[in-house]
Amino acid sequence: MSQEIGSLNEGSLHAALKDWYAHPGDQFEVPVEGYFVDIVRGDLLVEIQTRNFSAIKGKLLDLAERHRLRLVHPVAREKWIVKLAGEGQTPLSRRKSPKRGTFEDLFAELVSFPQLLANPNFALDVLLTQEEEVRRHDPRRAWRRRGWVTHDRRLLRVVDRRLFETPAEMATFLPAELAEPFTTSDLASALGKPRRLAQRMAYCLREMGVIGQVGKQGNAILYARIGASST
């Protein structure tokens, strides 16, 4: 039997989100058909995944066939970098990262299973958070960030959330001013996001049936909203 025991390996962020998300009467780390599920709320299964959706793809696809399933994913709108001494206790510095996450960043992970949102049993709850990224110095890994490696992530606050239950709700990510047909470069420009993220978004939305390929412009694929009225 394949079992995934999240509480044995979860970091601070995962544990804090589980506490934040919990309702009275919820059960935690419940075995369900060979898997351990973070939260069971009546007939609803809740999984919290802070990153690496591909690691739980099989689990989600399997459970969503027979159960109502919700995936909770945090995106750091604001993040502070905390550096600790080598022993992992003494704070050396704390600074705010210039990076600001948005709901669109979920597509960097959603490429692992974009079609799953078409399953009526599945929903995706995206949380915008404030968090700390804790780094420790490890001279054995000096090739990365001059030896500073991520040790933990800590939740400070949940500042916003959006629940997606159908592919149609994902269409709200397409800016109203985005003219059709459009390329991923056009999408990136309209969003103010890197083209790589726009490419992942286009892939996910296409797999969900929200947009479709309508032609090419040179080497660039042209997309349009499914069901959009022609002018």
C-alpha positions as MATLAB code, in Angstrom:
seq = 'MSQEIGSLNEGSLHAALKDWYAHPGDQFEVPVEGYFVDIVRGDLLVEIQTRNFSAIKGKLLDLAERHRLRLVHPVAREKWIVKLAGEGQTPLSRRKSPKRGTFEDLFAELVSFPQLLANPNFALDVLLTQEEEVRRHDPRRAWRRRGWVTHDRRLLRVVDRRLFETPAEMATFLPAELAEPFTTSDLASALGKPRRLAQRMAYCLREMGVIGQVGKQGNAILYARIGASST';
ca = [
       0.000    0.000    0.000;
       1.400    3.379   -1.013;
       1.159    5.836    1.882;
       2.160    9.483    1.998;
       2.552   10.722    5.572;
       2.665   14.485    5.241;
       2.994   15.337    8.931;
       6.302   13.479    9.222;
       8.018   15.686    6.654;
       5.961   18.890    6.512;
       7.664   22.229    7.014;
       6.479   25.163    9.074;
       4.516   26.700    6.194;
       2.562   23.527    5.498;
       1.781   22.999    9.186;
       0.691   26.623    9.668;
      -1.569   26.520    6.614;
      -3.161   23.335    7.865;
      -3.950   25.047   11.181;
      -5.200   28.187    9.380;
      -7.448   26.200    7.059;
      -8.920   23.891    9.679;
     -12.543   24.029   10.828;
     -13.943   22.568   14.046;
     -14.542   18.862   13.564;
     -11.889   18.403   10.878;
      -9.686   15.313   10.974;
      -5.987   15.428   10.143;
      -3.657   13.006    8.366;
      -6.436   10.537    7.672;
      -5.674    7.364    5.680;
      -7.886    7.258    2.573;
      -7.458    4.446    0.061;
      -3.746    4.040    0.640;
      -2.934    7.766    0.990;
      -2.724   10.088    3.959;
      -4.878   13.187    3.425;
      -4.048   16.450    5.196;
      -7.612   17.359    6.203;
     -10.889   15.451    5.989;
     -13.984   17.633    6.387;
     -17.056   15.461    6.082;
     -16.973   14.130    2.526;
     -14.381   16.725    1.432;
     -10.684   15.855    1.228;
      -8.269   18.791    1.514;
      -4.638   18.590    0.406;
      -2.150   21.392    1.047;
       0.761   21.606   -1.357;
       3.206   24.482   -1.069;
       5.134   23.579   -4.251;
       5.955   20.761   -6.678;
       2.492   19.728   -7.851;
       4.052   16.951   -9.908;
       4.921   15.101   -6.686;
       1.231   14.568   -5.862;
      -0.201   14.298   -9.379;
      -0.982   10.596   -9.144;
      -2.522   10.949   -5.706;
      -4.850   13.764   -6.777;
      -5.901   12.135  -10.042;
      -6.712    8.924   -8.195;
      -8.622   10.415   -5.266;
     -10.601   12.876   -7.424;
     -12.156    9.957   -9.282;
     -14.147    8.965   -6.183;
     -14.009   11.869   -3.717;
     -14.601   15.598   -3.478;
     -11.084   16.987   -3.360;
      -9.680   20.464   -2.806;
      -6.065   21.461   -3.327;
      -4.795   24.423   -1.306;
      -1.761   26.247   -2.677;
      -0.028   29.355   -1.260;
       1.631   32.051   -3.366;
       3.856   34.517   -1.520;
       2.658   38.035   -2.299;
       5.333   39.372    0.049;
       8.359   37.550    1.380;
      11.092   38.326    3.855;
      14.457   36.556    3.664;
      15.801   35.567    7.070;
      19.394   34.369    7.296;
      20.484   32.190   10.204;
      23.933   31.241   11.379;
      25.238   27.788   10.582;
      23.814   26.243   13.754;
      20.330   27.208   12.542;
      19.311   29.373   15.487;
      20.992   32.785   15.521;
      19.397   35.375   13.179;
      21.954   37.271   11.113;
      19.719   39.419    8.907;
      16.162   39.953    7.668;
      15.281   41.751    4.438;
      12.232   42.053    2.248;
      12.407   40.376   -1.146;
      11.602   42.654   -4.113;
       9.561   39.856   -5.685;
       5.776   40.046   -5.321;
       3.687   37.030   -6.152;
       0.224   37.125   -7.731;
      -2.522   34.597   -8.355;
      -1.161   34.070  -11.888;
       1.934   32.427  -10.418;
      -0.093   29.303   -9.679;
       0.267   28.343  -13.365;
       3.954   27.606  -12.796;
       2.745   24.541  -10.873;
      -0.626   23.889  -12.501;
       1.085   22.697  -15.692;
       1.400   19.336  -13.939;
      -2.320   18.588  -14.258;
      -4.362   21.390  -15.878;
      -7.126   19.021  -17.008;
      -7.964   18.077  -13.424;
     -10.050   21.208  -12.914;
     -12.520   19.812  -15.454;
     -13.318   17.058  -12.935;
     -16.386   18.260  -10.970;
     -14.938   16.648   -7.830;
     -11.855   18.872   -7.870;
     -11.340   22.485   -6.766;
      -8.273   24.670   -6.307;
      -7.990   27.179   -3.453;
      -5.143   29.662   -3.986;
      -3.950   31.734   -1.047;
      -1.884   34.915   -1.290;
       0.396   35.032    1.724;
       3.043   36.941    3.558;
       5.851   34.618    4.568;
       9.442   34.325    5.696;
      11.977   32.244    3.823;
      14.571   31.022    6.284;
      18.056   30.358    4.934;
      21.039   28.740    6.622;
      24.648   28.893    5.573;
      26.102   25.591    4.469;
      29.696   25.874    3.198;
      29.375   22.453    1.568;
      26.900   23.985   -0.877;
      28.781   27.190   -1.630;
      27.977   26.843   -5.328;
      24.395   27.925   -4.621;
      23.640   31.427   -3.326;
      27.178   31.533   -1.917;
      26.310   28.739    0.467;
      22.898   30.034    1.582;
      20.258   27.326    1.284;
      16.533   27.476    2.044;
      15.905   25.799    5.370;
      12.231   26.553    5.998;
       9.261   28.753    5.083;
       7.099   30.404    7.718;
       3.576   31.740    7.307;
       3.062   35.291    8.544;
      -0.426   36.010    7.217;
      -2.959   35.041    4.550;
      -3.933   38.253    2.766;
      -6.263   37.036   -0.010;
      -7.691   33.875   -1.538;
      -9.515   32.671   -4.655;
     -11.366   29.395   -5.059;
     -11.559   27.867   -8.542;
     -14.082   25.081   -9.118;
     -14.463   25.089  -12.915;
     -12.249   25.812  -15.938;
     -14.550   28.696  -16.887;
     -13.519   30.532  -13.731;
      -9.931   30.463  -14.978;
     -10.955   32.685  -17.891;
     -10.844   35.621  -15.475;
      -7.045   35.484  -15.730;
      -7.262   36.763  -19.311;
      -7.137   40.581  -19.204;
     -10.253   42.216  -20.636;
      -8.089   44.468  -22.806;
      -6.297   41.503  -24.407;
      -7.196   41.648  -28.108;
      -7.829   38.452  -30.074;
      -6.185   36.555  -31.508;
      -3.200   36.824  -29.203;
       0.227   35.260  -28.725;
       1.900   34.375  -25.452;
       4.002   37.523  -25.899;
       0.792   39.550  -26.072;
      -0.487   37.793  -22.959;
       2.764   38.403  -21.086;
       2.663   42.087  -21.990;
      -0.969   42.474  -20.905;
      -0.276   40.759  -17.594;
       3.086   42.385  -16.951;
       4.524   38.903  -16.424;
       7.455   36.978  -17.957;
       6.684   35.210  -21.224;
       7.601   31.850  -19.694;
       4.726   32.187  -17.228;
       2.399   33.336  -20.013;
       3.356   30.230  -22.005;
       2.467   28.008  -19.051;
      -0.803   29.858  -18.582;
      -1.677   29.444  -22.254;
      -0.900   25.732  -22.070;
      -3.103   25.272  -19.004;
      -5.987   27.312  -20.382;
      -5.808   25.441  -23.678;
      -5.854   22.071  -21.903;
      -8.873   23.245  -19.881;
     -10.743   24.293  -23.015;
     -10.758   27.983  -22.054;
      -8.747   29.066  -25.108;
      -7.966   27.411  -28.404;
      -5.317   27.634  -31.085;
      -6.651   29.573  -34.084;
      -3.567   29.947  -36.261;
       0.023   31.113  -36.328;
       1.818   34.386  -36.729;
       5.254   33.465  -37.960;
       6.476   30.929  -35.421;
       4.098   32.152  -32.716;
       0.829   30.326  -31.998;
      -2.301   32.467  -32.034;
      -4.971   31.863  -29.400;
      -8.557   33.006  -28.845;
     -11.094   32.499  -26.117;
     -13.370   29.511  -26.676;
     -16.861   30.723  -27.415;
     -15.762   34.342  -27.877;
     -17.920   36.194  -30.349;
     -16.194   37.147  -33.565;
     -16.058   40.767  -34.668;
];
